[in-house]
């Protein structure tokens, strides 16, 4: 049961935090929550399809189909986050520190529509990837009622913990100023994009597209990635205790666009203030 709790919690936690952060973003920008219904429906349907056709997907491309699908999902989520970051970056420098919520105006409607589209896309694809793993994991116990019961109980506990952490995070963030939250959101997007890019590298390493190399460092003696803290950091930022040079390169390739977006908007803000 403990294994089921940790596995389900790892799958749920990342999706729960993504949903939480984007819901708080909607609240701060005075955007209705209607989009989350579409995102959840898209995610659950996609995850069910991925789970149903898991064997066919795994056999595709000479047995590398699952890794390619995972890499594509990670890449798509990263692109969505980069677009979201490009929209919120100007707000980091133009929002007064005391403002709690930003009003919805005619000027902000158009970029916010793009923001909502990317939010639906990111949540839907994140759920597709995470929940499909849960369907497949639970499906493996259907032949044994005793093991299935234990897996379902452990899974329910894992979902409950992940959801509770998401709810607590929502109420902690919803009461801070809009500017403070947008800064937190931007850091979150940077860390998540970096972590997802390392996941892409790991998938490509597994199928031999990239050459594996000696790890640059090993922090397993400090935080083992298979411990509960390691599993938590893996879900949050894609923690790897012994990454190689390829993974680090992928990390910075994903992070650099967001940092450049931030620097460019800071530069523009300084020029207009002179």
Secondary structure as GFF3:
##gff-version 3
##sequence-region A 1 274
A	DSSP	alpha_helix	2	28	.	.	.	ID=ss1
A	DSSP	alpha_helix	34	52	.	.	.	ID=ss2
A	DSSP	alpha_helix	54	63	.	.	.	ID=ss3
A	DSSP	alpha_helix	65	94	.	.	.	ID=ss4
A	DSSP	alpha_helix	106	139	.	.	.	ID=ss5
A	DSSP	alpha_helix	145	173	.	.	.	ID=ss6
A	DSSP	alpha_helix	178	206	.	.	.	ID=ss7
A	DSSP	alpha_helix	228	237	.	.	.	ID=ss8
A	DSSP	alpha_helix	245	273	.	.	.	ID=ss9
###
